[in-house]
Amino acid sequence: MTVRAIIEYPNPLLRRSSERVTRFDLDTQQLVQDLFDTLATTNAIGLSAPQLGELKRVLVVHVADDEYGARSYINPEIVERSGFGIVEESCLSVPNISGNVIRYPSLRVRAQDGSGAHFEEDIEGMHAVCLQHEIDHLDGKLFIDRLSWFKRFQFKRANRRRLAAALA
């Protein structure tokens, strides 16, 4: 079991886009296992490679008691979305803040598994919401980018010292 440190905002790695995985080797399998091991030590339902400091398009989702189980997604792409929902989100990389964001409650996703095999699946509910949140991480976006302007203003104001220290 390998539990790794989760990097936190304002670490600049969280703002960079991740690279597609082209080699499905032991390193990729170990990264997936590290993501699951680290996720298991939290109260969260998803985790992405950039949150462990790896700019690779890999994420895991495990929503307790949903029909999808613990799933890894490598090079995920959303190919269809439907519905409209407002959900309250938080993030391990942005501790001590939560807020309402707009997400699609139903998705069709295309991805690869640990061996590189392609798959497509329809997902709904919290699993779909979590997948969107984690794909945002792969694209260098954070859920705070999706908050209302006033909530973003409050967050930046409250974290002004942390931001200044990170930029120094």
Solvent accessible surface area in square Angstrom, and as a share of the most:
residue,aa,sasa,rsa
1,M,172,0.77
2,T,59,0.34
3,V,77,0.44
4,R,65,0.24
5,A,86,0.67
6,I,38,0.20
7,I,33,0.17
8,E,80,0.36
9,Y,20,0.08
10,P,34,0.21
11,N,50,0.25
12,P,99,0.62
13,L,50,0.25
14,L,1,0.01
15,R,103,0.38
16,R,134,0.49
17,S,75,0.48
18,S,11,0.07
19,E,124,0.56
20,R,126,0.46
21,V,14,0.08
22,T,115,0.67
23,R,173,0.63
24,F,53,0.22
25,D,44,0.23
26,L,141,0.70
27,D,100,0.52
28,T,6,0.04
29,Q,86,0.38
30,Q,90,0.40
31,L,6,0.03
32,V,18,0.11
33,Q,91,0.40
34,D,6,0.03
35,L,0,0.00
36,F,47,0.20
37,D,14,0.07
38,T,2,0.01
39,L,9,0.04
40,A,76,0.59
41,T,80,0.46
42,T,39,0.23
43,N,148,0.76
44,A,34,0.26
45,I,56,0.28
46,G,7,0.06
47,L,0,0.00
48,S,0,0.00
49,A,0,0.00
50,P,1,0.00
51,Q,3,0.01
52,L,13,0.06
53,G,29,0.28
54,E,46,0.21
55,L,32,0.16
56,K,72,0.30
57,R,33,0.12
58,V,0,0.00
59,L,0,0.00
60,V,0,0.00
61,V,0,0.00
62,H,88,0.39
63,V,19,0.11
64,A,76,0.59
65,D,152,0.79
66,D,40,0.21
67,E,156,0.70
68,Y,41,0.16
69,G,30,0.28
70,A,53,0.41
71,R,67,0.24
72,S,21,0.14
73,Y,0,0.00
74,I,0,0.00
75,N,4,0.02
76,P,2,0.01
77,E,75,0.34
78,I,38,0.19
79,V,51,0.29
80,E,108,0.49
81,R,125,0.46
82,S,61,0.39
83,G,50,0.48
84,F,139,0.58
85,G,18,0.18
86,I,107,0.54
87,V,34,0.19
88,E,117,0.53
89,E,15,0.07
90,S,70,0.45
91,C,13,0.08
92,L,46,0.23
93,S,0,0.00
94,V,2,0.01
95,P,41,0.26
96,N,158,0.81
97,I,27,0.14
98,S,40,0.26
99,G,8,0.08
100,N,96,0.49
101,V,3,0.01
102,I,97,0.49
103,R,7,0.03
104,Y,83,0.32
105,P,50,0.32
106,S,31,0.20
107,L,5,0.03
108,R,69,0.25
109,V,0,0.00
110,R,94,0.34
111,A,2,0.01
112,Q,14,0.06
113,D,51,0.27
114,G,22,0.22
115,S,85,0.55
116,G,15,0.15
117,A,53,0.41
118,H,131,0.58
119,F,44,0.18
120,E,75,0.34
121,E,30,0.13
122,D,82,0.43
123,I,0,0.00
124,E,106,0.48
125,G,38,0.37
126,M,96,0.43
127,H,1,0.01
128,A,0,0.00
129,V,11,0.06
130,C,7,0.04
131,L,0,0.00
132,Q,11,0.05
133,H,15,0.07
134,E,6,0.03
135,I,16,0.08
136,D,10,0.05
137,H,1,0.01
138,L,0,0.00
139,D,57,0.29
140,G,7,0.07
141,K,95,0.40
142,L,1,0.01
143,F,1,0.01
144,I,7,0.04
145,D,55,0.29
146,R,106,0.39
147,L,4,0.02
148,S,69,0.45
149,W,180,0.63
150,F,105,0.44
151,K,69,0.29
152,R,81,0.30
153,F,101,0.42
154,Q,84,0.37
155,F,11,0.05
156,K,111,0.47
157,R,147,0.54
158,A,88,0.68
159,N,20,0.10
160,R,145,0.53
161,R,215,0.79
162,R,92,0.34
163,L,39,0.19
164,A,60,0.47
165,A,74,0.58
166,A,55,0.43
167,L,155,0.77
168,A,122,0.94
